[in-house]
């Protein structure tokens, strides 16, 4: 059955390193960009919404 094959394929892919994922390059670029934002905002983990300091 198709769903069984998809589940097997998903499980197989879970045991691979991050370089083999389909969106690995996009994920790495996104994490690098968020790292820059983190540094630019004073290395604060939680950034408040609007005028609030924290939620």
C-alpha positions in Angstrom: 0.0 0.0 0.0 1.2 3.5 -0.7 0.8 4.9 2.8 2.9 2.0 4.2 5.6 2.7 1.7 5.5 6.4 2.6 5.8 5.6 6.3 8.8 3.3 5.6 10.5 6.0 3.5 9.9 8.7 6.2 11.4 6.4 8.9 14.4 5.7 6.7 15.0 9.3 6.2 14.9 10.1 9.9 18.1 8.1 10.5 20.1 10.3 8.1 22.2 13.4 8.8 20.9 16.8 8.1 22.7 17.2 4.8 20.4 14.7 3.1 17.2 16.5 3.9 15.4 18.1 1.0 15.4 21.6 2.6 18.7 21.4 4.5 20.3 24.3 2.7 17.2 26.5 3.2 17.1 25.5 6.9 20.8 26.4 7.4 20.3 29.8 5.7 17.3 30.5 7.9 19.1 29.6 11.1 22.1 31.8 10.0 19.7 34.7 9.4 18.0 34.2 12.8 21.4 34.1 14.5 22.1 37.5 13.0 18.8 38.8 14.4 19.6 37.3 17.8 22.9 39.1 17.9 21.4 42.3 16.6 18.7 42.3 19.3 21.1 42.0 22.2 21.1 38.2 22.3 17.8 38.1 24.1 16.0 34.8 23.8 12.5 36.2 24.2 11.5 39.3 22.3 8.3 41.0 23.5 5.5 41.8 21.0 4.6 45.4 20.5 5.7 47.5 23.5 5.8 44.7 26.0 9.1 43.6 27.4 8.0 40.0 27.7 4.8 38.0 27.4 
